[in-house]
Amino acid sequence: MGIGTSIFLIALGAILKFAVTTSVSGIELATVGVILMVVGIIGLLISLFYLMGAERRGVPVTTERVVERDPYV
């Protein structure tokens, strides 16, 4: 799950928890909202830890200079 998906789940959960007042028989929308927010927060934390780990490993960067030559010379 990426950062964007996690933020989307957090936002959707917050909408269901705090903004929706409609009731559906057999399901509590506030509880679904809380579950979505928790899953989004966990996904966001995992994504951030993964990115921090990738930064520590370091990606090799080439510093070679590319010289373009005129093909007509």
N, C-alpha and C positions, 0 to 999 in steps of 0.2 A: 504494500500500500504506500503510495507516494504522499508527499506533503500536501499536494492539492486535494487529494481524496480525503485525507484526514481532516483538513480544514472544512471541506464540504460536509463531512459527517458531523463535525462539531456544530456547524451552523444549522444544519437540518435538525439535529437533536435539540438545539436551543430553541428553534422555532416551535417544534412540537411540545417542548416543555413549558415555555413561557408565553407563547403567542396564540396557540390553538386552544379554543375553548369548547370545541365540538366534542361530543362524546360518541363513541362507537361501542356497540354492544359486544361484550366479550374481550375487549382490549382496552387497556389504559394508555392513552397517547402520551401522557406525562412520563410514564415508566419507559415507553419505547424511546422517548426523547432522551432520557437519562442514559439509557443503554447505548444509544448512538453517540452521545457525547463522550462516554467513557471509552468506547471503542475508538473513536476519533483521536482522543488524547493519547491512548496507548499506541496507536499507529503513528502519530506524530512523534512521540518520543523514540520509537524504534527507528523511524526514518532519520531523525536528527542524530541518534547514536551511530547509525550506519554512515552518515555523511562525515561525522567527526572521525570515525575510524578510517575512512578513505583518505581524509586529509592527512592523517598521521602516517599512513603508508607511503604517501607521496607518489605522484605520477611522474614518470620520467619525461622531462621536457627537453626537446632538442633545441639547441641554440645555434644550429648551423645557419649560415647566411646563404640565402638563395640569390644567385646572380642571374638575371635574365639577359639573354644575349639577343641581339638583333638578328633575325633569321636571314636578312638580305645582305649581310656583310660577309 
